[in-house]
Amino acid sequence: MPAERPLRVADASVIVHPDAESASKDAADRIERIVADAVAARGKAVLGMATGATPEKVYGLLAARVAAGALSLRDATTYNLDEYYPIQPLDPLSYRSYMHRHLFGRVDLAANRAHILDGTVPEHAAAEHAAQFDRWIEADGGLDLQLLGIGRNGHIGFNEPSDLPVDEFAALPTRLVDLHPITVADAVREFGSPEAVIPRALTMGVRAILAARSIIMLATGAKKAPIVAQALKGPITAAVPASVLRTVADRVVWILDEPAAADLG
Ligand code: GLP
């Protein structure tokens, strides 16, 4: 099996693994180190979590390490990137349910330290709820880590492609958004049909994501190859949200498998 290969694409640090297993293990190892370093430095680790199919293996590895006594999330606090809106937490399609299945229900993280945007807030209160989420992250001292996946349209969290100037896009707060047609099409996998997809969501803003002290972008599979290449080699533009990660390149690592890296050249 070929070994992982480090790449420099423009200013970005990119690590290409032979397969998704090895990429996921790398991500889990880094998360474990970030937790240990943050807990040693200030008694807690503040982790931004992602959903989607991509991080499932990472959560499986972290849960296995906690079960084996090799890792503890006792001193961790988590903030998830996003949640559909409106949705009930017990709905199996909510990201609250996803996190419970893949991580929270399997590790020693305290339930009252796991924050997810609330898909049940009344619409008139959504903006204040979102602003409060940003204030909580700040009050917690900011994110030690943000784990990210990438949508096929380049979205991070549910920060969808936009025609804003980069500096305005980078300053976007946590807020209620409409999902992009490509995001809706991809969500049919979970929801069953285009009509069943919940077309709005609450998402952590680009500002909070870019402020994380460490960012892991994990992308696996051939379907992600074109957008990964655009984000890393094309212009830095809000039209490709993940390209904006290059404005904080020294804090970001892109962990890819060979299929996702196929268009990097
Ligand atoms: C969803 C999530 C994103 C995630 C993306 C990719 O839209 N809100 O945070 O990165 O999908 O998902 P997947 O890993 O399933 O390709």
Boltz pocket constraint, residues with backbone or C-beta under 6 A from the ligand:
constraints:
  - pocket:
      binder: B
      contacts: [[A, 50], [A, 51], [A, 52], [A, 53], [A, 54], [A, 55], [A, 81], [A, 82], [A, 148], [A, 149], [A, 150], [A, 151], [A, 152], [A, 155], [A, 156], [A, 157], [A, 158], [A, 183]]
      max_distance: 6.0
